[in-house]
Amino acid sequence: MNNFTKALIGTTLAIGSLFGTVQSAEAAQCVYGNGYKLCFEEIGYNKWNVGITNNHTTEIMTVQCDGKYVDTWRSRGGLNQSEASYLARYFCSL
């Protein structure tokens, strides 16, 4: 596991501990931590725009959750396929 993946996992674990569960949002909400910013906005029924910026990259995603699981996701940014998939799965699991 490279340092970037470790940083991404650490960031998402910290995010989960900061707000526990993802709530419906009327406007974009952002969480700031040591070296990262995560913003998310519900754009439809359990469909989210998710953006994460850390010391290594920026990623913008559209994630459709089905309960606590990912239905579909699309992304653009600096994450590879595996890292983006992990982030989408983790986001829906919150």
Secondary structure, DSSP 8 states (H G I E B T S, - for coil): --HHHHHHHHHHHHHHHHHSS----SS-EEEEETTEEEEEEEEETTEEEEEEEESS-EEEEEEEEETTEEEEEEEEES--HHHHHHHHHHHHH-
